[in-house]
């Protein structure tokens, strides 16, 4: 059952630009769908490895700063 909504001119123009040959309803649905990506175990492990490397680099830098400043 169709519904009537009121949107600003700015919102209308924004939707119109991305609409293409789709209906406004299709555009709105595509913009509001839950787009949470599901990650594989491999992707999660790779991300954690990258994060771990960054943390280690920061710890190394922090340790070097301590050595310089505090002669540890």
N, C-alpha and C positions, 0 to 999 in steps of 0.2 A: 504494500500500500504506500503510494508516494506521500511524502511530507514536504511542506514548504518551510524553508529556513531563510533567514535574512543574514547576509554577511556584508562586510564593508567592501567598498569598491576596490581597495587595496588587496583584500583577500581574494576577491573575484578575479582580478587581473593576474594574481600569482597562480591561482588554479588554472586559469585559462592558458597561461604560458606552458604549463607542463601537461596539459590535457591531451594534446595530439588528437587522435581520432577516437579516444575513449570518452565515455560519459563522465559527467562530474561525479556521479555516484561511484564509478569505478576508480577514479582518481582519489577520492576521499578514502575509500576502502583500502586502496594500496598504501596510502600514507599512514593509515591508522592501524594496520595489521601489526601484530607482535612480531618483530623482526629479530628476535634473539637468535643468534647463531649458536648452533650446537657444535662444540669442539670435540675433536677426537682426543684420545689419550696421548697420542703422539704430539699433537699440536700443544696440548697443555704441558707436556714434559719439555718440549722445545722452549716454550715461553718461560717456564720455571728455570731452565738452564741459563737462558739469556739474563733473567733477573738475577740469578745467583752470581753470574759473572760481573754484572754491574755493581752488585753489593760488594764483591771482593775487591773490585777496582777502587771503590770508595774507601774501603777499609785500608787498602794499601796506601792510598793518598793520605788518609787521616794518620796512619802510622808514620809516614814520612814527615808529615808536618810536625807531629809530636817529636820525632827525632831531631828535627831542625830547631824547633822552638825550645824544647825541654832537654835536649841532648840525651835522649833515652836510648 
